[in-house]
Amino acid sequence: MRSPFVQFLFGLSVYTGILVLITVAVYLLLPAGSASRALPFQFVLFYAVTLMVHYLLLKASEKGAGSFVTRFMMVSFLKLLLYIIVLVAYLYLNKSDAMRFAIPYLSLYILYSVFCILYSTFCIPIFNHFLVQVPESGPIALLAERWG
């Protein structure tokens, strides 16, 4: 059985490949000059950051729930801060390319965030342990038992 990191690497690589193919198809249909020259670097940025964040969270999950929650919050904040800094810096330095850069950038941010959420929710049992802890008795336990 492959390690969780290798499984995530494979899933993320396939997802990125699909996004690249869709992006190429869309930009072939648009008029010439519609794409920013920085678009390939956006894919590299989101791929690398997503992979690094997942690795850090896997390592944090080995240390326990308290460490995982603390690192999750810290890594999420730093990731968001990095994305904002890159976006603002590029827009400041390349005002003429602002819209051609910002729209795919924000789209990739949303798409990679959705991937991380769905992957962590449905494919990683160790994360599920930290995300949902249902009490053994009371109304919440009854609801959890009834809704599965």
C-alpha positions in Angstrom: 0.0 0.0 0.0 1.3 3.4 -0.9 1.9 6.1 1.7 -0.7 8.8 2.2 1.7 11.4 0.8 2.3 9.3 -2.4 -1.4 8.9 -2.8 -2.0 12.6 -2.5 0.9 13.3 -4.9 -0.7 11.1 -7.5 -4.2 12.6 -7.0 -2.9 16.1 -7.1 -0.8 15.4 -10.2 -3.8 13.9 -12.1 -6.0 16.8 -11.0 -3.4 19.3 -12.1 -3.0 17.6 -15.5 -6.8 17.7 -16.0 -6.8 21.4 -15.1 -4.0 22.1 -17.5 -5.8 20.3 -20.3 -9.0 22.2 -19.7 -7.1 25.5 -19.5 -5.3 24.8 -22.8 -8.6 23.9 -24.5 -10.3 27.1 -23.2 -7.4 29.3 -24.2 -7.4 27.8 -27.7 -11.0 28.9 -28.1 -10.2 32.5 -26.9 -8.6 35.2 -29.1 -4.8 35.4 -29.2 -3.3 37.3 -26.3 -6.1 36.3 -23.8 -3.8 34.4 -21.6 -1.2 35.8 -19.2 2.4 34.7 -19.8 2.5 33.9 -16.1 -0.3 31.2 -16.3 2.1 28.2 -16.4 3.9 29.6 -13.3 0.5 29.8 -11.5 0.0 26.1 -11.9 3.5 25.5 -10.6 2.9 27.7 -7.6 -0.5 26.1 -6.6 0.9 22.6 -7.2 4.0 23.2 -5.1 2.2 25.0 -2.3 -0.6 22.5 -2.1 1.9 19.6 -2.0 4.0 21.3 0.7 1.0 22.2 2.9 -0.3 18.6 2.7 3.1 17.2 3.7 3.2 19.6 6.7 -0.3 18.6 7.8 0.5 14.9 7.5 3.5 15.4 9.7 1.5 17.4 12.2 -1.2 14.7 12.3 1.4 12.2 13.6 1.9 14.3 16.7 -1.7 14.5 17.9 -4.8 16.5 17.7 -3.5 19.6 19.5 -0.5 19.9 17.3 -2.6 19.2 14.2 -5.1 22.0 14.9 -2.4 24.5 15.7 -0.3 23.7 12.6 -3.4 23.5 10.4 -4.3 27.1 11.4 -0.8 28.4 11.0 -0.2 26.7 7.7 -3.6 27.8 6.3 -2.8 31.4 7.3 0.7 31.4 5.8 -0.6 29.8 2.6 -3.3 32.5 2.2 -0.8 35.2 3.0 1.6 33.9 0.4 -1.1 33.8 -2.2 -2.2 37.3 -1.4 1.4 38.6 -1.5 2.1 36.9 -4.9 -1.2 38.3 -6.3 -0.7 41.9 -5.1 3.0 42.0 -6.1 2.3 40.7 -9.6 -0.7 43.1 -10.1 1.5 46.0 -8.8 4.4 45.2 -11.1 2.4 44.3 -14.2 -0.7 46.5 -14.3 -1.3 45.8 -18.0 -1.6 42.1 -17.4 -3.8 42.5 -14.3 -7.1 40.9 -15.5 -5.4 38.1 -17.5 -3.5 37.2 -14.4 -6.0 37.7 -11.7 -9.0 35.7 -13.1 -7.1 32.4 -13.6 -5.2 32.9 -10.4 -8.3 33.3 -8.3 -9.9 30.4 -10.2 -7.0 28.2 -9.5 -7.1 29.2 -5.8 -10.7 28.1 -5.6 -10.2 24.9 -7.6 -7.1 23.8 -5.5 -8.9 24.7 -2.3 -11.9 22.5 -3.3 -9.5 19.7 -4.2 -7.8 19.9 -0.8 -11.1 20.0 1.1 -12.6 17.1 -0.8 -9.5 15.0 -0.6 -9.0 15.6 3.1 -12.6 14.9 3.8 -13.1 11.7 1.8 -9.7 10.1 1.3 -7.7 10.6 4.5 -9.1 8.7 7.5 -6.5 10.2 9.9 -7.8 13.8 9.1 -11.3 12.6 9.7 -10.4 11.6 13.2 -9.5 15.2 14.0 -12.4 16.7 12.1 -15.4 14.9 13.6 -15.6 13.6 17.1 -19.1 12.7 18.1 -20.0 12.3 21.7 -21.1 8.8 22.8 -24.4 10.0 24.3 -26.9 12.9 23.9 -28.8 14.4 21.0 -25.7 14.8 18.8 -24.9 11.1 19.2 -28.5 10.2 18.3 -28.3 12.4 15.2 -25.0 10.9 14.2 -26.3 7.4 14.6 -29.4 8.1 12.6 -27.7 10.0 9.8 -24.7 7.6 9.6 
